[in-house]
């Protein structure tokens, strides 16, 4: 590879990492843990004989 191609790939990787970090900060990162509880499927109740 040429030097310019190597440099441009490294620059793209760095810019991508910066953009991802900024996007996570703006969106608030991961959703709160408690919200995952409400999206769980309901289990069927067992009938007692």
N, C-alpha and C positions, 0 to 999 in steps of 0.2 A: 504494500500500500504506500501511497505517497504520504508525505508528511502532512500536507493540507487535509487529506481525508482523515487521517488519524486525529488531528486536532479538532476537526469539525465534529467527529463522532464523540469525542470527549466533551466538547462544549454542549452538544445536544443532551448527553447524559446528565450533566450538571444542571442544565436549565430544566430538564424534566423533573429532577429531584426537587428543585426549588419550587416549581409550580405545584407539585403534588403536596409538599409540606404546607404551602400557603393555602391550598384548597382544603386540606384537612383542618387547618386552624379556622378558616372562615366558616366551614360547615359545622364546626364544633366537635370534630373527631368522631369517635364511635357513639352510637346511640346509647342511652342510659340502660343499665343492666335490667332494670325492673320492667322495661317495655317488652322484653323477650318473653316474659311469663305469660302475658296476655295473648300471645300469638301461638301458644301451644295447642295442639289438637286435644279435644276432650276424649277421655278414655271411657269406654262403655262401662256402665255399672253392672256388677255381678249380682245375679239374682240368687238369694239364699233359698235353698230347698227346705 
